[in-house]
Amino acid sequence: MATFKVCVRNKRKDGFYPVYIGVTHHSKIAYIKTDKLANEKTLGRKQQVEDPYVLRYCSNKILEYAEQLNKVDIAHWTVNDIVAYLHNGNADVSFSDYARKHRNRMIDAGQERNARNYELAYQHLERFAGTTKVMFSHLTSTFINAWIKSLEHTKRAKEMYPVCIRQIFKAAQIEYNDYDNGIIRINTNPWVKVQIPQAERPEKLAITPEACRAFFSAPIPESKFKSPLPELGRDVALMVLCLGGINTVDLYHLKKADYYNGIIHYRRAKTKKFRTDGAYFEMRVPPILQPTFNKYLAEPSDEYLFNFHERHTTSDSFNANANIGIKRICEAMGLAKEDWYCVYTFRHTWGTIAQNDCGATIAEVAFAMNHSAGYNITRGYIKMDFSPAWKLNDRVIDLIFFTETSSSREHPSEENSFTRFSPKYMIHGSAFFRGKLLGEIQDIGFSNVDEVITKLFGFVPDHIPVRSMIQFKIENVDKQQMAVYERMKTA
C-alpha cells in the first residue's frame, strides 16, 4: 500500500520551502509538489511542516489521493505509476492537442502527405464541434455518428476522415492507457457503435487516344500572363502521360541528382515508406517530351530539377494549379463540365491505353506505373531492369501521337459481334453440365445465340435441378469463331 507524508525538500533563494506530499510505495519514494510554501517559523526542528493551514490543505489532498487509489489495484505499480495516476487519473485529455502531436510525429517520420489527411480530418471534426479544444470525453458514439452523418454527401471524406480520427484515438489509447496496471485515462471507446461508411468508388477517368489527340492539339486559351495556367496544365499533363503516368508530387520533388543519362530516377512519394524496394523506379525521357522537359528546368544553382517550386510553394498547390489549367482548356474545347479532365485523367489514360490498345498485361502496366504489382517482397531482393517499362511507354506514346488508331473500347467486343450472325453460317453448339456433354447440334438457319441455346436446352434432362447453371459452347464453323455462355435452368 502507498503511504503519504507532508514534507519540504530544498530551500529557495527567497528563504521559503516548497511543500510536497511524499509518496512511499514498495520502499521507493516520489514527491508531488503542492502550491503551498513554508518558512523557518512554520517548520519544526526536524523540518516538519507545522503551519495549520498548509497541513489542512495537504490532509485534504491526501484524503483525495487515498480515495483515488482505493478504486484501483496498485499492487504491481511503481511509485512513479502512482504519482502519474494521481496527477492525471481524473483529468480529461485533450483530443485536439493529441491529434496535433500525432500529426507532427507523422511529419517527422516522413509521412507529410498522410499527415495532411489527418490534419484535414481533425480540423473538420473541430469545426463540427465548434471548438479547437475537443476533449476525448466529447467523442461519444452519438457525437461521432452525428459528425459522420454531416459527411454523407462527400465522396471520399466520409470514409477517410473517420478512419483518420479512429487511428488517432487508438494511438492515444495505447499511449495513455496502461492496461496491465489498470491506469485508464481514456476510458471510453465510441468506435464499437460507429459504422464508418465506404467511400464512393472513383469513376474511371481514362480517355481515348482520340480524346488525347484532341486535348493536346487544342489551342491554349489566350491570357495576359507570361506563364498562364492552361499552358502549365497542358505541359504537366504531357509529362504525366509521357513518363508512364508519373504523379505530380514526384515531378515536383525531382532533384538534379535524380536525372542523368536521359533517365529520371525517383521513389514514389505515396508508397516509398511502405515498400521494401522504397518504390524506386527509373523512366527514360522520350524524345517527344524533351522540349517540354527542358522548358521547366531550374537554374543550374538550384538543387531541384524543375522550377515548379518557384511558383508553387507545395506539391499540392502545384497539382491544384495544373488541374485548373487543364480544366480551362477543357472549357475552351466546349466539353461539358462533368467531362472535364484533371491531372489524374492522364495517369489513368496511360494505364488504360497500355492494357487495352497496346496489349500489355495487367502486371506489365502495374510495373510501368510503379505499383508493387503483388511482388513487393521480390522487388526488394532483385536488381530491376526498367527497360520493359520504357518500351511499353514508347508504344503508348506512338499510338497516341503518331497514329490515327481508334480505341478498342469504342468498338464492340468479339463476343458482342458474335451474338448475331447470318442464317447461312454453319453453327455448331454443345451443352454441358458439370463438364459432361449433354448434347450437341450442327446446322444452318440460326440468326443469333439465343436461338442456338434454346435448341440446346432440349438436351438438358429433367433430373438436373432447377436453377442449376448450364454451360454452352457455340462455334461459327465458317468464320472459325467460338464463344462460351452460361444460362440457368428455369424449368
Rosetta blueprint (number, residue, H / E / L):
1 M L
2 A L
3 T E
4 F E
5 K E
6 V E
7 C E
8 V E
9 R L
10 N L
11 K L
12 R L
13 K L
14 D L
15 G L
16 F L
17 Y E
18 P E
19 V E
20 Y E
21 I E
22 G E
23 V E
24 T E
25 H E
26 H L
27 S L
28 K E
29 I E
30 A E
31 Y E
32 I E
33 K E
34 T E
35 D E
36 K E
37 L E
38 A E
39 N L
40 E H
41 K H
42 T H
43 L E
44 G L
45 R L
46 K L
47 Q L
48 Q L
49 V E
50 E L
51 D L
52 P H
53 Y H
54 V H
55 L H
56 R H
57 Y H
58 C H
59 S H
60 N H
61 K H
62 I H
63 L H
64 E H
65 Y H
66 A H
67 E H
68 Q H
69 L H
70 N H
71 K L
72 V L
73 D L
74 I L
75 A L
76 H L
77 W L
78 T L
79 V H
80 N H
81 D H
82 I H
83 V H
84 A H
85 Y H
86 L H
87 H H
88 N H
89 G L
90 N L
91 A L
92 D L
93 V L
94 S E
95 F H
96 S H
97 D H
98 Y H
99 A H
100 R H
101 K H
102 H H
103 R H
104 N H
105 R H
106 M H
107 I H
108 D H
109 A L
110 G L
111 Q L
112 E H
113 R H
114 N H
115 A H
116 R H
117 N H
118 Y H
119 E H
120 L H
121 A H
122 Y H
123 Q H
124 H H
125 L H
126 E H
127 R H
128 F H
129 A H
130 G L
131 T L
132 T L
133 K L
134 V L
135 M E
136 F H
137 S H
138 H H
139 L L
140 T L
141 S H
142 T H
143 F H
144 I H
145 N H
146 A H
147 W H
148 I H
149 K H
150 S L
151 L L
152 E L
153 H L
154 T L
155 K L
156 R L
157 A H
158 K H
159 E H
160 M H
161 Y H
162 P H
163 V H
164 C H
165 I H
166 R H
167 Q H
168 I H
169 F H
170 K H
171 A H
172 A H
173 Q H
174 I H
175 E H
176 Y H
177 N L
178 D E
179 Y L
180 D L
181 N L
182 G L
183 I E
184 I L
185 R L
186 I L
187 N L
188 T L
189 N L
190 P H
191 W H
192 V H
193 K H
194 V L
195 Q L
196 I L
197 P L
198 Q L
199 A L
200 E L
201 R L
202 P L
203 E L
204 K L
205 L L
206 A L
207 I L
208 T L
209 P H
210 E H
211 A H
212 C H
213 R H
214 A H
215 F H
216 F H
217 S H
218 A L
219 P L
220 I L
221 P L
222 E L
223 S L
224 K L
225 F L
226 K L
227 S L
228 P L
229 L H
230 P H
231 E H
232 L H
233 G H
234 R H
235 D H
236 V H
237 A H
238 L H
239 M H
240 V H
241 L H
242 C H
243 L L
244 G L
245 G L
246 I L
247 N L
248 T H
249 V H
250 D H
251 L H
252 Y H
253 H H
254 L L
255 K E
256 K H
257 A H
258 D H
259 Y E
260 Y E
261 N L
262 G L
263 I E
264 I E
265 H E
266 Y E
267 R E
268 R L
269 A L
270 K L
271 T L
272 K L
273 K L
274 F L
275 R L
276 T L
277 D L
278 G L
279 A L
280 Y E
281 F E
282 E E
283 M E
284 R E
285 V L
286 P L
287 P H
288 I H
289 L H
290 Q H
291 P H
292 T H
293 F H
294 N H
295 K H
296 Y L
297 L E
298 A L
299 E L
300 P L
301 S L
302 D L
303 E L
304 Y E
305 L L
306 F E
307 N L
308 F H
309 H H
310 E H
311 R H
312 H L
313 T L
314 T L
315 S H
316 D H
317 S H
318 F H
319 N H
320 A H
321 N H
322 A H
323 N H
324 I H
325 G H
326 I H
327 K H
328 R H
329 I H
330 C H
331 E H
332 A H
333 M L
334 G L
335 L L
336 A L
337 K H
338 E H
339 D H
340 W L
341 Y L
342 C L
343 V H
344 Y H
345 T H
346 F H
347 R H
348 H H
349 T H
350 W H
351 G H
352 T H
353 I H
354 A H
355 Q H
356 N H
357 D L
358 C L
359 G L
360 A L
361 T L
362 I H
363 A H
364 E H
365 V H
366 A H
367 F H
368 A H
369 M L
370 N L
371 H L
372 S L
373 A L
374 G L
375 Y L
376 N H
377 I H
378 T H
379 R H
380 G L
381 Y L
382 I L
383 K L
384 M L
385 D L
386 F L
387 S H
388 P H
389 A H
390 W H
391 K H
392 L H
393 N H
394 D H
395 R H
396 V H
397 I H
398 D H
399 L H
400 I H
401 F H
402 F L
403 T L
404 E L
405 T L
406 S L
407 S L
408 S H
409 R H
410 E H
411 H L
412 P L
413 S L
414 E H
415 E H
416 N H
417 S H
418 F H
419 T L
420 R E
421 F L
422 S L
423 P L
424 K L
425 Y L
426 M L
427 I E
428 H E
429 G E
430 S E
431 A E
432 F E
433 F E
434 R L
435 G L
436 K E
437 L E
438 L E
439 G E
440 E E
441 I E
442 Q E
443 D E
444 I L
445 G L
446 F L
447 S L
448 N E
449 V H
450 D H
451 E H
452 V H
453 I H
454 T H
455 K H
456 L H
457 F H
458 G H
459 F H
460 V L
461 P L
462 D L
463 H L
464 I L
465 P L
466 V L
467 R L
468 S L
469 M E
470 I E
471 Q E
472 F E
473 K E
474 I E
475 E E
476 N E
477 V L
478 D L
479 K L
480 Q L
481 Q E
482 M E
483 A E
484 V E
485 Y E
486 E E
487 R E
488 M E
489 K L
490 T L
491 A L
